[in-house]
Amino acid sequence: MSRRLLGSHMLRGVLAFGTVAIVAACTSTSNMPMAPPVPDATAGYITNLPAYRLQVGDVLDIRLMLNPELNEEVAVRPDGHISTTVAPDELAYGRTVPELTAALRQDYSKDLRNPRISVIVKSFAPTRIYVGGEVNNPGEFINVGPTLTLSQALARAGGQKVRGDTHAVFIIRRGPNDVPEFLATNYNAVIHGHDPLADVRLAPYDVVYVPKTGVAEVFDFFNQYLQQFVPISWGFSYIVNPGSANNVVTAPSN
């Protein structure tokens, strides 16, 4: 088989493979409900949210109805604890306001009879999410209110690069005892409109990581380890006129 014919077959194969890949990756909206002209009054508002759990940096107002001289404002320390005049070291991080109130009531009952305590969150610390890997603007993203969803975090980061593998996006989360764990996502189902529930809500301090595609990994390996050490010629020859004596044309190498 001539090189010209072989190249033609290879080109057709590449084009066919690319067409199949593009068609397979296409997003179809035919099964989605149409967006209403005007959003519902409750659209965008999250209902049935879980109870708020105190975060590092939250500022709390501790008030005692019968002992106002003990009223004070405290902040949740980086170790997750608070210090008051009566309770020098009480865990606050991860607790709800009622849970902390009950713990402080027990602490204060050692010095006061029937302490009537209320805990008020005076200011909320912003939550922080981190996005890294193959995105256009990696970094730390600060949000006040509910934490970002997976798609919101990646949108904040400018979206994934062409080299990013949307099938392999994962989350690094600090678990119990500050032990990190890896969590898989189905981000590809989000961007192609297959599963809205795949747009999971992140936890504070989550790290969303977009790895490279396998093709990008191979390309980087080639550039870093092969091309700089092994001289590779990309010149090639092909037959333009089989019946002529001067029928071989050689393309210049890089």
C-alpha positions as CSV (number, residue, x, y, z in Angstrom):
1,M,0.0,0.0,0.0
2,S,1.4,3.4,-0.9
3,R,2.2,5.9,1.8
4,R,-0.3,8.3,0.3
5,L,-3.1,5.7,0.6
6,L,-2.0,4.7,4.1
7,G,-2.1,8.3,5.2
8,S,-5.5,8.7,3.7
9,H,-6.8,5.7,5.7
10,M,-5.2,7.1,8.9
11,L,-6.8,10.5,8.3
12,R,-10.2,9.0,7.8
13,G,-9.7,6.9,11.0
14,V,-8.8,9.9,13.1
15,L,-11.7,12.0,11.7
16,A,-14.1,9.1,12.3
17,F,-12.9,8.7,15.9
18,G,-13.0,12.4,16.6
19,T,-16.6,12.6,15.2
20,V,-17.7,9.7,17.4
21,A,-16.1,11.3,20.5
22,I,-17.7,14.7,19.8
23,V,-21.2,13.1,19.2
24,A,-20.8,11.1,22.4
25,A,-19.9,14.2,24.4
26,C,-22.8,16.3,23.1
27,T,-25.3,17.6,25.6
28,S,-29.0,17.0,24.8
29,T,-31.7,19.2,26.4
30,S,-34.6,17.3,24.8
31,N,-35.5,15.6,28.1
32,M,-35.2,18.7,30.3
33,P,-38.2,20.8,31.3
34,M,-38.3,24.2,29.7
35,A,-37.1,27.1,31.9
36,P,-40.1,29.3,32.9
37,P,-40.1,32.9,31.6
38,V,-40.2,34.2,35.2
39,P,-38.6,32.1,38.1
40,D,-40.8,30.9,40.9
41,A,-40.7,33.1,44.0
42,T,-38.8,30.4,46.0
43,A,-36.3,29.7,43.2
44,G,-32.7,30.1,44.4
45,Y,-33.6,29.9,48.0
46,I,-32.5,26.7,49.8
47,T,-35.2,25.2,52.0
48,N,-34.9,22.7,54.9
49,L,-31.3,23.6,55.5
50,P,-29.6,21.6,58.3
51,A,-28.9,23.4,61.6
52,Y,-25.9,25.8,61.4
53,R,-22.7,24.5,63.0
54,L,-20.3,26.9,64.4
55,Q,-17.1,27.6,62.4
56,V,-13.7,28.9,63.3
57,G,-13.8,32.7,63.3
58,D,-17.5,33.0,64.3
59,V,-18.1,35.8,66.8
60,L,-20.5,34.8,69.6
61,D,-22.4,36.9,72.1
62,I,-22.7,35.1,75.5
63,R,-25.5,36.6,77.6
64,L,-26.8,35.7,81.0
65,M,-30.2,37.1,81.9
66,L,-29.7,37.0,85.6
67,N,-26.0,37.9,85.6
68,P,-25.5,40.6,83.0
69,E,-22.0,41.4,84.5
70,L,-20.9,38.1,82.9
71,N,-22.1,39.0,79.4
72,E,-19.2,38.9,76.9
73,E,-18.3,38.6,73.3
74,V,-16.0,35.8,72.2
75,A,-14.6,34.4,69.0
76,V,-14.2,30.7,68.0
77,R,-10.4,30.1,68.1
78,P,-8.4,28.3,65.4
79,D,-8.5,25.2,67.6
80,G,-12.3,25.3,67.6
81,H,-12.7,26.3,71.3
82,I,-14.0,29.5,73.0
83,S,-12.8,31.1,76.2
84,T,-15.2,32.9,78.6
85,T,-14.8,34.3,82.1
86,V,-16.3,31.1,83.6
87,A,-15.5,28.5,80.9
88,P,-11.9,29.0,79.8
89,D,-11.9,26.2,77.2
90,E,-15.2,25.0,75.7
91,L,-15.5,23.3,72.3
92,A,-17.6,25.3,69.9
93,Y,-16.5,24.2,66.4
94,G,-19.0,21.9,64.8
95,R,-21.7,22.4,67.4
96,T,-25.0,23.9,66.9
97,V,-26.0,27.0,68.9
98,P,-28.4,24.9,71.2
99,E,-25.6,22.3,71.7
100,L,-23.1,25.0,72.8
101,T,-25.7,26.7,75.0
102,A,-26.3,23.4,76.8
103,A,-22.6,22.8,77.3
104,L,-22.0,26.3,78.7
105,R,-25.0,26.0,81.0
106,Q,-23.4,22.9,82.5
107,D,-20.1,24.8,82.8
108,Y,-21.7,27.8,84.5
109,S,-23.8,25.7,86.8
110,K,-20.7,24.9,88.8
111,D,-20.5,28.6,89.9
112,L,-24.1,29.8,89.4
113,R,-27.4,28.5,90.4
114,N,-29.7,27.8,87.4
115,P,-27.8,30.0,84.9
116,R,-30.0,31.3,82.1
117,I,-27.6,31.5,79.2
118,S,-28.2,32.5,75.6
119,V,-25.7,32.2,72.7
120,I,-26.1,34.6,69.8
121,V,-24.0,34.4,66.6
122,K,-23.0,38.0,66.1
123,S,-21.0,37.5,62.9
124,F,-20.4,34.5,60.7
125,A,-17.0,33.5,59.4
126,P,-16.9,33.1,55.7
127,T,-16.4,29.6,54.3
128,R,-13.5,28.8,52.2
129,I,-13.2,26.4,49.2
130,Y,-10.1,25.6,47.2
131,V,-10.0,24.6,43.5
132,G,-6.8,23.4,41.9
133,G,-5.5,21.4,39.0
134,E,-6.5,22.0,35.4
135,V,-8.7,25.1,35.9
136,N,-8.2,28.6,34.5
137,N,-8.0,30.4,37.8
138,P,-7.1,28.1,40.7
139,G,-7.1,29.4,44.2
140,E,-9.1,30.0,47.4
141,F,-12.7,31.1,47.1
142,I,-14.5,32.8,50.0
143,N,-18.3,32.6,50.4
144,V,-20.7,33.9,53.0
145,G,-23.8,31.7,53.5
146,P,-24.3,28.1,52.2
147,T,-21.2,26.6,50.8
148,L,-20.7,26.4,47.1
149,T,-21.8,23.5,45.0
150,L,-19.3,21.6,42.8
151,S,-20.3,23.5,39.6
152,Q,-20.3,26.9,41.4
153,A,-16.8,26.3,42.7
154,L,-15.5,25.3,39.2
155,A,-17.3,28.3,37.7
156,R,-15.5,30.6,40.3
157,A,-12.2,29.0,39.1
158,G,-13.0,30.0,35.5
159,G,-13.9,26.4,34.4
160,Q,-11.7,23.5,33.5
161,K,-9.0,23.8,30.9
162,V,-9.1,21.7,27.7
163,R,-6.5,19.4,29.3
164,G,-8.7,18.8,32.4
165,D,-10.4,15.4,32.8
166,T,-14.1,16.1,33.7
167,H,-14.6,12.4,34.3
168,A,-12.0,12.3,37.1
169,V,-12.7,15.5,39.2
170,F,-12.4,14.6,42.9
171,I,-12.7,16.3,46.3
172,I,-10.2,16.3,49.2
173,R,-12.0,16.7,52.5
174,R,-10.9,16.7,56.1
175,G,-12.7,14.0,57.9
176,P,-12.8,13.0,61.6
177,N,-9.7,13.8,63.6
178,D,-8.5,16.0,60.6
179,V,-7.8,12.9,58.5
180,P,-8.0,13.7,54.7
181,E,-10.1,11.6,52.4
182,F,-10.7,11.5,48.7
183,L,-14.2,11.7,47.3
184,A,-15.2,11.0,43.7
185,T,-17.6,13.2,41.8
186,N,-19.6,12.8,38.6
187,Y,-19.0,16.3,37.3
188,N,-19.2,15.1,33.7
189,A,-22.9,14.3,34.4
190,V,-23.4,17.9,35.5
191,I,-21.9,19.6,32.5
192,H,-23.7,17.3,30.1
193,G,-27.1,17.7,31.8
194,H,-27.4,14.0,32.8
195,D,-27.8,14.2,36.5
196,P,-28.6,17.4,38.5
197,L,-28.0,15.6,41.8
198,A,-24.4,15.1,40.8
199,D,-23.9,18.9,41.5
200,V,-23.0,18.1,45.1
201,R,-22.7,20.8,47.8
202,L,-19.2,21.2,49.2
203,A,-18.1,21.3,52.8
204,P,-16.0,24.2,54.3
205,Y,-12.3,23.9,53.4
206,D,-12.9,21.3,50.7
207,V,-10.4,21.1,47.9
208,V,-11.8,20.4,44.4
209,Y,-9.1,19.0,42.1
210,V,-9.3,18.6,38.3
211,P,-6.6,16.3,37.0
212,K,-5.1,16.1,33.5
213,T,-6.5,13.8,30.9
214,G,-4.5,10.8,30.1
215,V,-3.6,12.3,26.7
216,A,-2.3,15.4,28.4
217,E,-0.2,13.3,30.8
218,V,1.4,11.4,27.8
219,F,2.0,14.7,26.0
220,D,3.7,16.2,29.1
221,F,5.8,13.1,29.5
222,F,6.9,13.3,25.9
223,N,7.9,16.9,26.2
224,Q,9.7,16.6,29.5
225,Y,11.5,13.3,29.1
226,L,11.7,12.2,25.5
227,Q,11.8,15.2,23.2
228,Q,14.7,16.9,25.0
229,F,16.9,13.8,25.0
230,V,15.9,11.9,21.9
231,P,16.2,13.7,18.5
232,I,13.0,12.8,16.7
233,S,12.5,13.7,13.0
234,W,9.0,14.4,11.9
235,G,9.9,14.3,8.2
236,F,8.0,12.0,5.9
237,S,7.8,10.9,2.3
238,Y,4.8,10.1,0.1
239,I,4.2,9.1,-3.5
240,V,2.6,11.7,-5.7
241,N,2.9,10.0,-9.1
242,P,3.6,6.2,-9.1
243,G,4.5,6.2,-12.8
244,S,7.2,8.9,-12.7
245,A,10.8,8.5,-11.9
246,N,10.8,11.4,-9.5
247,N,7.7,10.3,-7.6
248,V,8.8,10.7,-4.0
249,V,8.4,14.0,-2.2
250,T,10.0,14.4,1.2
251,A,8.5,16.9,3.7
252,P,10.9,18.9,5.8
253,S,11.5,17.7,9.4
254,N,11.0,19.9,12.4
